Amino acid sequence: MRKMALLATALLLAIFSFAQKTDADWTKKFPGNVKWYKISDAGVLVVGTGDALYGIQPESGAEIWKLENLDDVNESNYDPIEGSPYIAIVKGGLSKRHHTVLDVTTGKIIANSKELGMYTVTKRLEMPGLASMLLYGINKTGKPSLTMVSYTDGTVKWEQSKLFEKNSEQIVSQAGVVSDGILIATNRNIYKLNPASGEILWTVDMKSDLPVVAPPKKAKGPFGGFKAAFSAEGATEQATATSADFFQKENKSIVYFWNQDVLTAFNVADGKEVWKRVELSSPITQILFDTKGMLITTAEKREEDIAKANKGGGGLIGKLKRSSAGKKNRAELLCLDPATGNEIWSDEVDLQGDVVAYKKTGDKLILATARDQGTNFISIVDLNAGKSITKKALKINGEAQDLQIVPQGLYYRTTDEINILDLESGDKTWKKGFKVKNCAGENANAKEGYVFANDKIYKVDFEKGDLTDWVTDIKFDGGEDPTSLQVRENGILLSSSQNIRLYSYDGKQIWHNYQKAPGRTMAGKIFSGLGGAASAAMGAANMAASAQLSYSKGYYGSTDPRVDADIKNYNAMAGAWSNASVASFKSISKRFKATKEANNFMSMMVSVGGSNNARDAGLIIVDKVSGKDGRQMLLGDKKDPDYQLDEIGKLVFYKSDNNEIKGFKY
């Protein structure tokens, strides 16, 4: 009897322990069915139901706010304002749409375009530096109207209804905030406005193409694109789409402007154009200020865009003004004098595709490019001569992942290849180079890096330009191949979807954790963010900058400190939301601090309880420092479970029933 009692007690303890691991920390039932839910940049869970829009405290499931007048909001109406605690709900079609902007931390409505007397809103412009937004559209009297609203308290600072020449005039840029004004580009003109009153200070004639939003992929049939443009999703995209922009450098008396046809510069005080307009062959993708001049890269044209331009179409892609007989339509690199706009080189450098990464060393610029059809290239440009050092760009296998200058030349690593290029000839010179599928790696510092390929980890010495076998004969359980390598304080972490292994810096395995995948029904259902470092880093990057400034996209760390400083400064300007509201931004700050800790965990699919039944499928959290199993969460009681992972907040949200969401902490 005593043995039976002990056995029963042990069984109860095991059941209790299992329940502690799998039961949700909170369950929230809603009066109406849950249609969608989103993790906001501030961490608040925003839930759209049939009865209201809710803000849910993510750690406790407590209801922070409820807006019953927003009971018919679809997921396509949700428009997050990146890097801020604000979201916009955009409803209506192309001819009549309304914006409701609110603070997700409090539920306070900052602006409601209906209540502001606007019949429709066609454009919403964010001005982080002024803690304000601009709403442009048609007011109830049928006149174009531009309204400036404060994010801090929701007050209307001014309304300007005599701004544009005709009703057909449309805004095509974001607002350029300068020291004493606001710059706006339309399809007809550029305006400088008084930030206190909206009064026009000066205007310049400037034709710009209207932005074009590509129809959603799901739009099919002969009228798919047309219908998509008039849908809620199309309206949301159109509200913030642009085809032109402003930017400044150290000289704040000058402002640069580009659209899809030209790049130029103006005197901020009086609008006098200080450049002769530079005609562009295609849209700008990158702008890099260098000691040699302003380096500009333009985009590769897609076939359908070229066809549209040749037929006289406008839109997002500009007209082929530089095209001539025998001239190929492809991306280019040109160098301009920042003071005058004059071309420094005698001709442009043709590029094979759009720039995805760069490296500068001395008088040479290395560009990694990718074409639309998936081919990849490396170009080495002599900045003094303004010419490529090779007759044509070097075709490489796989997508560029790393560029490093070593004594022997340029070390490059792609997803499928690793080698060293001679900087004078562009020839591949490394006998130890190789081609492989799914190469993964990361650099420890400027002197060394680690790469996984060919079932081994290589150690790369950048000073010697040498590569040595570090750990060999690597095998993962379940027949998996490693897909990620991460350099950490306590060693080199190698992982795949179901395996994670840590090696010390002397090459010895410290621990290995393998989790058998659940049944096939569950395979592929995990939210795309599962995996750890990549998505957490991307979340932090999205909060840090809104990515409006195309010249800061895609660049790897440069060897030129001045260039790196420029990029950081522009990113800071793009994400300068801190003026809006101190209280609301506390949650943003908290999530910034949590990004490092978020990188210490990895999620894996697992069959909770050890069975191979798809209904027992769920997640397990593995500690990247110790390799130990953490929280298990049962999510597989449905054939197609609906859940999302917030890695920064260390939370999992699961729609367990039509009107119910569960929250798990790990």
DAURBEL-V158221 format. One record per helix or strand of 2 or more residues. SS is the DSSP state (~ for helix, > for strand). FROM is the first residue (numbers start at 1). TO is the last residue. If there is no record, write none. Layout:
# DAURBEL-V158221
ss=SS from=FROM to=TO
ss=SS from=FROM to=TO
This chain:
# DAURBEL-V158221
ss=~ from=2 to=22
ss=> from=26 to=29
ss=> from=34 to=39
ss=> from=45 to=49
ss=> from=53 to=56
ss=> from=63 to=67
ss=~ from=75 to=77
ss=> from=78 to=80
ss=> from=86 to=92
ss=> from=97 to=103
ss=> from=109 to=112
ss=> from=118 to=127
ss=~ from=128 to=130
ss=> from=132 to=139
ss=> from=144 to=150
ss=> from=156 to=160
ss=> from=176 to=178
ss=> from=181 to=186
ss=> from=189 to=193
ss=> from=200 to=205
ss=~ from=224 to=229
ss=~ from=232 to=240
ss=> from=244 to=247
ss=> from=254 to=258
ss=> from=262 to=267
ss=> from=278 to=279
ss=> from=284 to=290
ss=> from=293 to=298
ss=~ from=303 to=310
ss=> from=332 to=336
ss=> from=349 to=350
ss=> from=354 to=361
ss=> from=364 to=370
ss=> from=376 to=382
ss=> from=387 to=388
ss=> from=394 to=396
ss=> from=400 to=406
ss=> from=409 to=414
ss=> from=417 to=421
ss=> from=434 to=435
ss=> from=440 to=443
ss=> from=448 to=453
ss=> from=456 to=461
ss=> from=466 to=471
ss=~ from=477 to=479
ss=> from=484 to=488
ss=> from=491 to=495
ss=> from=499 to=503
ss=> from=509 to=514
ss=~ from=520 to=522
ss=~ from=533 to=544
ss=~ from=550 to=552
ss=~ from=561 to=574
ss=~ from=586 to=598
ss=> from=601 to=607
ss=~ from=614 to=616
ss=> from=617 to=623
ss=> from=629 to=634
ss=> from=642 to=646
ss=> from=651 to=657
ss=> from=660 to=665
